[in-house]
Amino acid sequence: MRTSVDAAGNLRGLYSGESVSGDRLLIGSHLDAVPNAGPYDGVLGVALGIALMEALEGKRFPYEIEVIGFSEESGQRFGTPFLGSRALVGRIDEQLLETKDISEISLREAITDYGLDASDLPDALVTPDTFAFLEYHIERGPVLESLHKPLGVVEAIVGRSRFTVEFIGEPSNSGTTPMNLRRDALSGAAEWIGMVEQEANSVNGLLTTVEKVEVFPGATGVIPSNVTMSVDMRHHSDKTLNGTIARLIEKARHVAQKRRLRFDFHRNLDHQAVVMHPGLVHIAERALRLSGCPSSRLVSGYGHDAMILAEKIPSALIFIRTLDGLSQHPGMQISPADVELAIASGLHFLKEIPGFMRKTSVSAYA
Ligand SMILES: [Zn+2]
């Protein structure tokens, strides 16, 4: 491969095709990880891309292949994730370049300090003849293991909303205030939290988490007057997600009214669901079957570089099983046999993809 580092710090290796058509397939994942994420988050997908090129033993295809190790996917340093993959779709703007880290170093300065030049960022963009992106990533979840399947094809990456709900009552003495005269914000919140979980159990694929609860005044002998909750909700259909949020807000309003509480609601974060390209999902499934691996479709509960690339080019994401349910742990394990299957399926993917190439052009997709 001809290797280079682009202006966003992405490590790139180009494996040329049998001719210089310019048609290009990207394969990659990220090189950074959050603290204690374990040894396989991201980097396994990069190593797999390189292993695939090695397994080709010099065989060429009617397209070129670029293996990418994305920089700064997790957003630890500048608070914005996917910096590496954003560079490929033109989503590092001036404002983002001026964003500062905890030591007051801007992204632009960090790029310069690394010996790169932010003004070269346009060179990092996907070429017009790039027709697909393939990412391998550890599942970091228990689903594949529970299904006894080594690999899974991701159909969609969930949409995600985070919002704050506040119940406001009145602080009063827990010894002198009879039950019927209380305006207990915490009891109201508890009633509503139960409804949030019930909702998740009744909507297929819905994930709800009341992740933080702050109680005021939080003192012994005092009936709580204020409860603020941070709620995280995810689903692969934006319509279902928004419908559920609206229903839960209505229920919160009802609880507040019944208990003579005030109620407040702020939406803090909204990420739309991203559907992986159906044509590529089909080819990835076929590649899995051809390598002797039972195919299984699943939904990713959090974001990946493939989600960013999918804005510009058809993208596919294949999960590799994580063992023992350790999804965020330095002791995370994977099986070498699963990795071998990933390489075998990757080789089938490379053989099958020309059929897809002929049917899809990037300009039609955009
Ligand atoms: Zn990752």
Residues whose N, C-alpha, C, O or C-beta is under 5 A from the ligand:
A	BS01	ZN	D41 G42
